[in-house]
Amino acid sequence: MPHISFSALKDWNTCAWYHKLTRIDKIRGFTGNAFTAFGNAIHDVCEKKLLKEEIEEEEYFLKRFEHFLGTLDEEPDQKLVSDMRAQGKAILPEIEDALEDYFGEYEVLGSEIPLDEPIDGEDNFIFKGYIDGVIATPDGKVHIFDWKTCSWGWDAKRRSAPMTTYQLTLYKYFFAQKMEIDPKNIETHFALLKRTSKKDKVEFFRVTSGPRKTENATKLLKKALYNIKNKRYIKNRMSCKFCDFNKTEHCM
């Protein structure tokens, strides 16, 4: 069944033409770099540690990092890769401590929770996604969070940007629908995994996802689907500078 994910929605919001090229025409756009390889490797370790699986964390991180580096189309800068190996190993010991410091007592409900949910009013599309972590605390709250790798952290503008926070807003909306939980009992958070920070290399912070933000996020989702179904692919020239298709045969 046709579906839309948050990453597809983000692509559409950035440039509907880019969305068409990559998601509909299946032309390869951005395929990854050293930063995405690092993020994927750290993410895999976080999943294991959240589920309390017994692993040799440094060895596992380095093995996964090498795996993802091997999938890249171009050879990354070796100095950057060397720095990332050390940065990743420095992050690992702080993950569990950060969870306990931030949430206190908690019960893990799941990791990589799949979402395959119907969209109200959209018979031909479902929303797909994976929630990085879901835990419960003794106060009766369920907490959804998403791991994000970065350099030193996010500033206030990045933390509150709609297309940053809408990811968790939509995850909360569809998770509540999937599990039949009152959204008022669900809280959302980002967990920053900071490569170059001198301290607090793992930082959790809450993102509010109330009714108004939920309405705005779902409205954007339905607007995207309306345009996609009606094959309206408007180019956003403001996004051309860093686009993989800029000045190519696919977008002149």
CYANA upper distance limits for C-alpha pairs under 8 A (distance plus 0.5 A):
  1 MET  CA    124 ASN  CA      7.62
  1 MET  CA    125 PHE  CA      7.17
  1 MET  CA    126 ILE  CA      7.81
  2 PRO  CA    124 ASN  CA      6.98
  2 PRO  CA    125 PHE  CA      5.54
  2 PRO  CA    126 ILE  CA      7.12
  3 HIS  CA    125 PHE  CA      5.37
  3 HIS  CA    126 ILE  CA      5.13
  3 HIS  CA    127 PHE  CA      6.12
  3 HIS  CA    128 LYS  CA      6.85
  4 ILE  CA      8 ALA  CA      6.55
  4 ILE  CA      9 LEU  CA      7.32
  4 ILE  CA    125 PHE  CA      7.47
  4 ILE  CA    126 ILE  CA      6.89
  4 ILE  CA    127 PHE  CA      5.66
  4 ILE  CA    128 LYS  CA      6.54
  5 SER  CA      9 LEU  CA      6.74
  5 SER  CA    127 PHE  CA      6.24
  5 SER  CA    128 LYS  CA      5.44
  5 SER  CA    129 GLY  CA      6.24
  6 PHE  CA     10 LYS  CA      6.55
  6 PHE  CA    128 LYS  CA      8.28
  6 PHE  CA    129 GLY  CA      7.56
  6 PHE  CA    167 GLN  CA      6.66
  6 PHE  CA    170 LEU  CA      8.45
  7 SER  CA     11 ASP  CA      6.69
  8 ALA  CA     12 TRP  CA      6.69
  8 ALA  CA     19 HIS  CA      7.47
  8 ALA  CA     23 ARG  CA      7.90
  9 LEU  CA     13 ASN  CA      6.60
  9 LEU  CA    221 LEU  CA      7.30
  9 LEU  CA    224 ALA  CA      7.46
 10 LYS  CA     14 THR  CA      6.65
 10 LYS  CA    163 MET  CA      7.50
 11 ASP  CA     15 CYS  CA      6.63
 11 ASP  CA     16 ALA  CA      7.57
 11 ASP  CA     18 TYR  CA      7.35
 11 ASP  CA     19 HIS  CA      5.96
 12 TRP  CA     16 ALA  CA      4.89
 12 TRP  CA     17 TRP  CA      8.07
 12 TRP  CA     18 TYR  CA      7.59
 12 TRP  CA     19 HIS  CA      5.55
 12 TRP  CA    224 ALA  CA      7.40
 13 ASN  CA    224 ALA  CA      8.15
 14 THR  CA     18 TYR  CA      8.48
 14 THR  CA    236 ASN  CA      7.60
 14 THR  CA    239 SER  CA      7.27
 15 CYS  CA     19 HIS  CA      6.94
 15 CYS  CA    234 ILE  CA      7.69
 15 CYS  CA    235 LYS  CA      6.25
 15 CYS  CA    236 ASN  CA      5.49
 15 CYS  CA    239 SER  CA      7.36
 16 ALA  CA     20 LYS  CA      6.76
 16 ALA  CA    232 ARG  CA      8.35
 16 ALA  CA    233 TYR  CA      5.40
 16 ALA  CA    234 ILE  CA      5.95
 16 ALA  CA    235 LYS  CA      6.49
 16 ALA  CA    236 ASN  CA      7.69
 17 TRP  CA     21 LEU  CA      6.79
 17 TRP  CA    233 TYR  CA      5.45
 17 TRP  CA    234 ILE  CA      6.23
 17 TRP  CA    235 LYS  CA      5.51
 17 TRP  CA    236 ASN  CA      8.02
 18 TYR  CA     22 THR  CA      6.68
 18 TYR  CA    235 LYS  CA      8.12
 18 TYR  CA    245 PHE  CA      8.41
 19 HIS  CA     23 ARG  CA      5.91
 19 HIS  CA     24 ILE  CA      7.68
 20 LYS  CA     24 ILE  CA      5.43
 20 LYS  CA     25 ASP  CA      6.61
 20 LYS  CA    233 TYR  CA      7.27
 21 LEU  CA     25 ASP  CA      5.38
 21 LEU  CA     26 LYS  CA      6.67
 21 LEU  CA     27 ILE  CA      6.05
 21 LEU  CA     28 ARG  CA      8.46
 21 LEU  CA    250 HIS  CA      8.30
 22 THR  CA     26 LYS  CA      5.21
 22 THR  CA     27 ILE  CA      5.38
 22 THR  CA     28 ARG  CA      6.40
 22 THR  CA     29 GLY  CA      6.66
 23 ARG  CA     27 ILE  CA      8.19
 29 GLY  CA    244 ASP  CA      6.37
 29 GLY  CA    245 PHE  CA      7.69
 30 PHE  CA    244 ASP  CA      6.92
 31 THR  CA     72 LEU  CA      7.80
 31 THR  CA     73 ASP  CA      8.06
 32 GLY  CA     36 THR  CA      6.11
 32 GLY  CA     37 ALA  CA      7.60
 32 GLY  CA     72 LEU  CA      6.77
 32 GLY  CA     73 ASP  CA      8.43
 33 ASN  CA     37 ALA  CA      6.75
 33 ASN  CA     69 LEU  CA      8.21
 33 ASN  CA     72 LEU  CA      6.82
 33 ASN  CA     74 GLU  CA      8.34
 33 ASN  CA     76 PRO  CA      7.52
 34 ALA  CA     38 PHE  CA      6.59
 34 ALA  CA     69 LEU  CA      7.07
 34 ALA  CA     76 PRO  CA      6.52
 34 ALA  CA     80 LEU  CA      8.39
 34 ALA  CA     81 VAL  CA      7.41
 35 PHE  CA     39 GLY  CA      6.66
 36 THR  CA     40 ASN  CA      6.54
 37 ALA  CA     41 ALA  CA      6.72
 37 ALA  CA     65 PHE  CA      6.57
 37 ALA  CA     68 PHE  CA      5.44
 37 ALA  CA     69 LEU  CA      6.18
 38 PHE  CA     42 ILE  CA      6.69
 38 PHE  CA     65 PHE  CA      6.43
 38 PHE  CA     68 PHE  CA      8.29
 38 PHE  CA     84 MET  CA      7.55
 38 PHE  CA     88 GLY  CA      8.26
 39 GLY  CA     43 HIS  CA      6.44
 39 GLY  CA    148 LYS  CA      7.95
 39 GLY  CA    149 THR  CA      6.06
 40 ASN  CA     44 ASP  CA      6.76
 40 ASN  CA     64 ARG  CA      8.46
 40 ASN  CA     65 PHE  CA      8.05
 40 ASN  CA     68 PHE  CA      7.84
 41 ALA  CA     45 VAL  CA      7.08
 41 ALA  CA     61 PHE  CA      6.28
 41 ALA  CA     62 LEU  CA      8.24
 41 ALA  CA     64 ARG  CA      5.58
 41 ALA  CA     65 PHE  CA      5.45
 41 ALA  CA     68 PHE  CA      7.73
 42 ILE  CA     46 CYS  CA      6.72
 42 ILE  CA     61 PHE  CA      6.87
 42 ILE  CA     65 PHE  CA      8.43
 42 ILE  CA     88 GLY  CA      7.42
 42 ILE  CA    149 THR  CA      8.49
 43 HIS  CA     47 GLU  CA      6.80
 43 HIS  CA    147 TRP  CA      7.26
 44 ASP  CA     48 LYS  CA      7.01
 44 ASP  CA     61 PHE  CA      8.20
 44 ASP  CA     64 ARG  CA      8.18
 45 VAL  CA     49 LYS  CA      6.68
 45 VAL  CA     57 GLU  CA      7.27
 45 VAL  CA     60 TYR  CA      7.61
 45 VAL  CA     61 PHE  CA      6.70
 45 VAL  CA     92 LEU  CA      8.46
 46 CYS  CA     50 LEU  CA      6.45
 46 CYS  CA     95 ILE  CA      7.76
 47 GLU  CA     51 LEU  CA      6.85
 47 GLU  CA    111 SER  CA      6.80
 47 GLU  CA    112 GLU  CA      8.20
 47 GLU  CA    132 ASP  CA      7.93
 47 GLU  CA    133 GLY  CA      8.30
 48 LYS  CA     52 LYS  CA      6.75
 48 LYS  CA     53 GLU  CA      5.78
 48 LYS  CA     54 GLU  CA      8.31
 48 LYS  CA     55 ILE  CA      8.08
 49 LYS  CA     53 GLU  CA      6.42
 49 LYS  CA     54 GLU  CA      8.37
 49 LYS  CA     95 ILE  CA      8.38
 49 LYS  CA     96 GLU  CA      7.67
 50 LEU  CA     96 GLU  CA      8.02
 50 LEU  CA    108 VAL  CA      7.82
 50 LEU  CA    111 SER  CA      7.93
 50 LEU  CA    133 GLY  CA      8.24
 51 LEU  CA    108 VAL  CA      7.61
 51 LEU  CA    110 GLY  CA      8.07
 51 LEU  CA    111 SER  CA      7.76
 55 ILE  CA     60 TYR  CA      7.50
 56 GLU  CA     60 TYR  CA      6.48
 57 GLU  CA     61 PHE  CA      6.48
 57 GLU  CA     92 LEU  CA      7.66
 58 GLU  CA     62 LEU  CA      6.65
 58 GLU  CA     89 LYS  CA      6.40
 58 GLU  CA     92 LEU  CA      8.04
 59 GLU  CA     63 LYS  CA      6.59
 60 TYR  CA     64 ARG  CA      6.65
 61 PHE  CA     65 PHE  CA      6.47
 61 PHE  CA     88 GLY  CA      8.00
 61 PHE  CA     89 LYS  CA      8.20
 62 LEU  CA     66 GLU  CA      6.65
 62 LEU  CA     85 ARG  CA      7.37
 63 LYS  CA     67 HIS  CA      6.77
 64 ARG  CA     68 PHE  CA      6.78
 65 PHE  CA     69 LEU  CA      6.61
 66 GLU  CA     70 GLY  CA      6.63
 67 HIS  CA     71 THR  CA      7.35
 68 PHE  CA     72 LEU  CA      7.54
 69 LEU  CA     76 PRO  CA      8.41
 76 PRO  CA     80 LEU  CA      8.16
 76 PRO  CA     81 VAL  CA      7.64
 77 ASP  CA     81 VAL  CA      6.84
 78 GLN  CA     82 SER  CA      6.55
 79 LYS  CA     83 ASP  CA      6.72
 80 LEU  CA     84 MET  CA      6.62
 81 VAL  CA     85 ARG  CA      6.83
 82 SER  CA     86 ALA  CA      7.24
 83 ASP  CA     87 GLN  CA      6.61
 84 MET  CA     88 GLY  CA      6.35
 84 MET  CA    195 ARG  CA      7.85
 85 ARG  CA     89 LYS  CA      6.89
 86 ALA  CA     90 ALA  CA      6.81
 87 GLN  CA     91 ILE  CA      6.92
 87 GLN  CA    195 ARG  CA      5.79
 87 GLN  CA    196 THR  CA      7.49
 88 GLY  CA     92 LEU  CA      6.97
 88 GLY  CA    195 ARG  CA      7.31
 89 LYS  CA     93 PRO  CA      8.20
 90 ALA  CA     94 GLU  CA      8.43
 91 ILE  CA     95 ILE  CA      7.43
 91 ILE  CA    193 LEU  CA      7.44
 91 ILE  CA    194 LYS  CA      7.88
 91 ILE  CA    195 ARG  CA      7.76
 91 ILE  CA    201 LYS  CA      6.30
 91 ILE  CA    202 VAL  CA      7.40
 93 PRO  CA     97 ASP  CA      8.11
 94 GLU  CA     98 ALA  CA      6.41
 94 GLU  CA    200 ASP  CA      8.38
 94 GLU  CA    201 LYS  CA      7.46
 94 GLU  CA    202 VAL  CA      6.76
 95 ILE  CA     99 LEU  CA      6.94
 95 ILE  CA    202 VAL  CA      6.68
 96 GLU  CA    100 GLU  CA      6.86
 97 ASP  CA    101 ASP  CA      6.50
 98 ALA  CA    102 TYR  CA      6.47
 98 ALA  CA    202 VAL  CA      6.72
 98 ALA  CA    203 GLU  CA      7.34
 98 ALA  CA    204 PHE  CA      7.92
 99 LEU  CA    103 PHE  CA      6.43
 99 LEU  CA    104 GLY  CA      7.93
 99 LEU  CA    204 PHE  CA      8.35
100 GLU  CA    104 GLY  CA      5.24
100 GLU  CA    105 GLU  CA      7.25
100 GLU  CA    106 TYR  CA      8.34
102 TYR  CA    204 PHE  CA      7.31
103 PHE  CA    137 THR  CA      7.84
104 GLY  CA    137 THR  CA      8.48
105 GLU  CA    137 THR  CA      6.80
105 GLU  CA    138 PRO  CA      7.62
106 TYR  CA    135 ILE  CA      6.88
106 TYR  CA    136 ALA  CA      6.08
106 TYR  CA    137 THR  CA      5.14
106 TYR  CA    138 PRO  CA      7.47
107 GLU  CA    135 ILE  CA      5.93
107 GLU  CA    136 ALA  CA      5.66
107 GLU  CA    137 THR  CA      6.95
108 VAL  CA    133 GLY  CA      8.47
108 VAL  CA    134 VAL  CA      6.85
108 VAL  CA    135 ILE  CA      4.90
108 VAL  CA    136 ALA  CA      7.01
109 LEU  CA    133 GLY  CA      8.42
109 LEU  CA    134 VAL  CA      5.89
109 LEU  CA    135 ILE  CA      5.48
109 LEU  CA    136 ALA  CA      7.24
110 GLY  CA    133 GLY  CA      6.56
110 GLY  CA    134 VAL  CA      5.80
110 GLY  CA    135 ILE  CA      7.44
111 SER  CA    131 ILE  CA      7.32
111 SER  CA    132 ASP  CA      5.83
111 SER  CA    133 GLY  CA      5.05
111 SER  CA    134 VAL  CA      6.80
112 GLU  CA    130 TYR  CA      5.72
112 GLU  CA    131 ILE  CA      5.54
112 GLU  CA    132 ASP  CA      5.12
112 GLU  CA    133 GLY  CA      6.84
113 ILE  CA    130 TYR  CA      5.73
113 ILE  CA    131 ILE  CA      5.42
113 ILE  CA    132 ASP  CA      7.24
113 ILE  CA    133 GLY  CA      7.81
113 ILE  CA    134 VAL  CA      8.26
114 PRO  CA    128 LYS  CA      7.89
114 PRO  CA    129 GLY  CA      6.36
114 PRO  CA    130 TYR  CA      5.01
114 PRO  CA    131 ILE  CA      7.04
115 LEU  CA    127 PHE  CA      7.43
115 LEU  CA    128 LYS  CA      5.59
115 LEU  CA    129 GLY  CA      5.46
115 LEU  CA    130 TYR  CA      6.41
115 LEU  CA    131 ILE  CA      8.21
115 LEU  CA    174 PHE  CA      7.63
115 LEU  CA    175 PHE  CA      7.50
115 LEU  CA    178 LYS  CA      8.08
116 ASP  CA    126 ILE  CA      6.73
116 ASP  CA    127 PHE  CA      6.12
116 ASP  CA    128 LYS  CA      5.21
116 ASP  CA    129 GLY  CA      7.49
117 GLU  CA    126 ILE  CA      5.83
117 GLU  CA    127 PHE  CA      5.67
117 GLU  CA    128 LYS  CA      7.17
117 GLU  CA    174 PHE  CA      6.94
117 GLU  CA    177 GLN  CA      8.31
117 GLU  CA    178 LYS  CA      7.36
118 PRO  CA    122 GLU  CA      7.91
118 PRO  CA    123 ASP  CA      8.03
118 PRO  CA    125 PHE  CA      7.37
118 PRO  CA    126 ILE  CA      5.09
118 PRO  CA    127 PHE  CA      6.83
119 ILE  CA    123 ASP  CA      7.83
119 ILE  CA    125 PHE  CA      7.24
119 ILE  CA    126 ILE  CA      6.16
119 ILE  CA    127 PHE  CA      7.02
122 GLU  CA    126 ILE  CA      8.26
127 PHE  CA    174 PHE  CA      8.42
129 GLY  CA    171 TYR  CA      8.14
131 ILE  CA    144 ILE  CA      7.67
131 ILE  CA    145 PHE  CA      7.67
131 ILE  CA    146 ASP  CA      7.20
131 ILE  CA    171 TYR  CA      7.51
132 ASP  CA    144 ILE  CA      8.28
132 ASP  CA    145 PHE  CA      6.79
132 ASP  CA    146 ASP  CA      5.64
132 ASP  CA    147 TRP  CA      7.16
133 GLY  CA    144 ILE  CA      6.36
133 GLY  CA    145 PHE  CA      5.83
133 GLY  CA    146 ASP  CA      6.98
134 VAL  CA    142 VAL  CA      7.51
134 VAL  CA    143 HIS  CA      6.07
134 VAL  CA    144 ILE  CA      5.23
134 VAL  CA    145 PHE  CA      7.06
135 ILE  CA    142 VAL  CA      6.35
135 ILE  CA    143 HIS  CA      5.76
135 ILE  CA    144 ILE  CA      7.33
136 ALA  CA    140 GLY  CA      7.37
136 ALA  CA    141 LYS  CA      6.29
136 ALA  CA    142 VAL  CA      4.99
136 ALA  CA    143 HIS  CA      6.52
137 THR  CA    141 LYS  CA      6.14
137 THR  CA    142 VAL  CA      7.15
137 THR  CA    143 HIS  CA      8.33
140 GLY  CA    185 ASN  CA      7.67
141 LYS  CA    185 ASN  CA      5.58
141 LYS  CA    186 ILE  CA      6.32
141 LYS  CA    187 GLU  CA      7.57
142 VAL  CA    185 ASN  CA      6.68
142 VAL  CA    186 ILE  CA      5.28
142 VAL  CA    187 GLU  CA      6.81
143 HIS  CA    186 ILE  CA      6.18
143 HIS  CA    187 GLU  CA      5.36
143 HIS  CA    188 THR  CA      6.25
143 HIS  CA    189 HIS  CA      7.87
144 ILE  CA    168 LEU  CA      8.22
144 ILE  CA    172 LYS  CA      7.68
144 ILE  CA    186 ILE  CA      7.74
144 ILE  CA    187 GLU  CA      6.75
144 ILE  CA    188 THR  CA      5.34
144 ILE  CA    189 HIS  CA      6.73
145 PHE  CA    168 LEU  CA      8.07
145 PHE  CA    188 THR  CA      6.21
145 PHE  CA    189 HIS  CA      5.07
145 PHE  CA    190 PHE  CA      5.81
145 PHE  CA    191 ALA  CA      7.24
146 ASP  CA    168 LEU  CA      8.21
146 ASP  CA    189 HIS  CA      7.20
146 ASP  CA    190 PHE  CA      5.55
146 ASP  CA    191 ALA  CA      6.49
147 TRP  CA    190 PHE  CA      6.67
147 TRP  CA    191 ALA  CA      5.30
147 TRP  CA    192 LEU  CA      6.64
147 TRP  CA    193 LEU  CA      7.58
148 LYS  CA    190 PHE  CA      7.49
148 LYS  CA    191 ALA  CA      6.48
148 LYS  CA    192 LEU  CA      5.44
148 LYS  CA    193 LEU  CA      6.45
149 THR  CA    192 LEU  CA      6.28
149 THR  CA    193 LEU  CA      5.11
149 THR  CA    194 LYS  CA      6.48
149 THR  CA    195 ARG  CA      7.86
150 CYS  CA    154 TRP  CA      8.23
150 CYS  CA    192 LEU  CA      7.30
150 CYS  CA    193 LEU  CA      6.69
150 CYS  CA    194 LYS  CA      5.61
150 CYS  CA    195 ARG  CA      6.77
151 SER  CA    194 LYS  CA      5.63
151 SER  CA    195 ARG  CA      5.34
151 SER  CA    196 THR  CA      5.67
151 SER  CA    197 SER  CA      7.44
152 TRP  CA    194 LYS  CA      5.83
152 TRP  CA    195 ARG  CA      6.92
152 TRP  CA    196 THR  CA      5.64
152 TRP  CA    197 SER  CA      5.17
153 GLY  CA    192 LEU  CA      7.34
153 GLY  CA    194 LYS  CA      6.47
153 GLY  CA    197 SER  CA      7.95
154 TRP  CA    158 ARG  CA      6.26
154 TRP  CA    159 ARG  CA      6.68
155 ASP  CA    159 ARG  CA      6.78
156 ALA  CA    160 SER  CA      6.81
157 LYS  CA    161 ALA  CA      6.44
158 ARG  CA    164 THR  CA      7.56
159 ARG  CA    164 THR  CA      7.45
159 ARG  CA    165 THR  CA      7.87
160 SER  CA    164 THR  CA      7.48
160 SER  CA    165 THR  CA      6.97
160 SER  CA    207 VAL  CA      8.50
161 ALA  CA    165 THR  CA      6.81
162 PRO  CA    166 TYR  CA      6.18
163 MET  CA    167 GLN  CA      7.48
165 THR  CA    169 THR  CA      6.83
165 THR  CA    207 VAL  CA      7.30
165 THR  CA    209 SER  CA      8.47
166 TYR  CA    170 LEU  CA      6.46
166 TYR  CA    213 LYS  CA      8.23
166 TYR  CA    214 THR  CA      8.39
166 TYR  CA    217 ALA  CA      6.27
167 GLN  CA    171 TYR  CA      6.72
168 LEU  CA    172 LYS  CA      6.45
168 LEU  CA    188 THR  CA      6.74
168 LEU  CA    189 HIS  CA      8.02
168 LEU  CA    207 VAL  CA      8.29
168 LEU  CA    209 SER  CA      8.06
169 THR  CA    173 TYR  CA      6.70
169 THR  CA    188 THR  CA      8.12
169 THR  CA    209 SER  CA      5.75
169 THR  CA    213 LYS  CA      7.70
169 THR  CA    214 THR  CA      6.45
169 THR  CA    217 ALA  CA      7.52
170 LEU  CA    174 PHE  CA      6.63
170 LEU  CA    214 THR  CA      7.53
170 LEU  CA    217 ALA  CA      7.22
170 LEU  CA    218 THR  CA      7.70
171 TYR  CA    175 PHE  CA      6.28
172 LYS  CA    176 ALA  CA      6.46
172 LYS  CA    183 PRO  CA      7.63
172 LYS  CA    186 ILE  CA      7.50
172 LYS  CA    187 GLU  CA      8.34
172 LYS  CA    188 THR  CA      7.67
172 LYS  CA    209 SER  CA      8.32
173 TYR  CA    177 GLN  CA      6.89
173 TYR  CA    183 PRO  CA      7.51
173 TYR  CA    214 THR  CA      7.65
174 PHE  CA    178 LYS  CA      6.51
175 PHE  CA    179 MET  CA      6.51
175 PHE  CA    180 GLU  CA      8.48
175 PHE  CA    181 ILE  CA      8.46
176 ALA  CA    180 GLU  CA      5.87
176 ALA  CA    181 ILE  CA      5.24
176 ALA  CA    182 ASP  CA      6.87
176 ALA  CA    183 PRO  CA      6.27
176 ALA  CA    186 ILE  CA      8.29
177 GLN  CA    181 ILE  CA      7.36
181 ILE  CA    185 ASN  CA      7.74
181 ILE  CA    186 ILE  CA      8.42
182 ASP  CA    186 ILE  CA      7.83
187 GLU  CA    206 ARG  CA      8.05
187 GLU  CA    207 VAL  CA      8.20
187 GLU  CA    208 THR  CA      7.86
187 GLU  CA    209 SER  CA      8.08
188 THR  CA    206 ARG  CA      6.40
188 THR  CA    207 VAL  CA      5.98
188 THR  CA    208 THR  CA      7.25
188 THR  CA    209 SER  CA      7.61
189 HIS  CA    204 PHE  CA      7.10
189 HIS  CA    205 PHE  CA      5.98
189 HIS  CA    206 ARG  CA      4.75
189 HIS  CA    207 VAL  CA      5.79
190 PHE  CA    204 PHE  CA      6.18
190 PHE  CA    205 PHE  CA      6.15
190 PHE  CA    206 ARG  CA      7.03
190 PHE  CA    207 VAL  CA      7.71
191 ALA  CA    202 VAL  CA      7.21
191 ALA  CA    203 GLU  CA      5.99
191 ALA  CA    204 PHE  CA      4.81
191 ALA  CA    205 PHE  CA      7.15
192 LEU  CA    201 LYS  CA      8.14
192 LEU  CA    202 VAL  CA      6.03
192 LEU  CA    203 GLU  CA      5.55
192 LEU  CA    204 PHE  CA      6.79
193 LEU  CA    201 LYS  CA      6.33
193 LEU  CA    202 VAL  CA      5.29
193 LEU  CA    203 GLU  CA      7.30
194 LYS  CA    201 LYS  CA      5.35
194 LYS  CA    202 VAL  CA      6.76
195 ARG  CA    201 LYS  CA      7.48
196 THR  CA    201 LYS  CA      8.46
197 SER  CA    201 LYS  CA      6.28
209 SER  CA    213 LYS  CA      6.31
209 SER  CA    214 THR  CA      6.84
210 GLY  CA    214 THR  CA      6.61
211 PRO  CA    215 GLU  CA      6.56
212 ARG  CA    216 ASN  CA      6.78
213 LYS  CA    217 ALA  CA      6.57
214 THR  CA    218 THR  CA      6.58
215 GLU  CA    219 LYS  CA      6.45
216 ASN  CA    220 LEU  CA      6.75
217 ALA  CA    221 LEU  CA      6.79
218 THR  CA    222 LYS  CA      6.70
219 LYS  CA    223 LYS  CA      6.60
220 LEU  CA    224 ALA  CA      6.67
221 LEU  CA    225 LEU  CA      6.85
222 LYS  CA    226 TYR  CA      6.56
223 LYS  CA    227 ASN  CA      6.89
224 ALA  CA    228 ILE  CA      6.57
225 LEU  CA    229 LYS  CA      6.43
226 TYR  CA    230 ASN  CA      6.70
227 ASN  CA    231 LYS  CA      6.44
227 ASN  CA    232 ARG  CA      5.50
227 ASN  CA    233 TYR  CA      7.77
228 ILE  CA    232 ARG  CA      6.58
228 ILE  CA    233 TYR  CA      7.81
236 ASN  CA    240 CYS  CA      7.74
239 SER  CA    243 CYS  CA      7.16
240 CYS  CA    245 PHE  CA      8.46
240 CYS  CA    246 ASN  CA      6.13
241 LYS  CA    246 ASN  CA      7.36
242 PHE  CA    246 ASN  CA      7.99
245 PHE  CA    249 GLU  CA      8.29
245 PHE  CA    250 HIS  CA      6.66
245 PHE  CA    251 CYS  CA      6.39
246 ASN  CA    251 CYS  CA      6.51
246 ASN  CA    252 MET  CA      7.38
247 LYS  CA    251 CYS  CA      6.44
247 LYS  CA    252 MET  CA      5.43
248 THR  CA    252 MET  CA      6.58
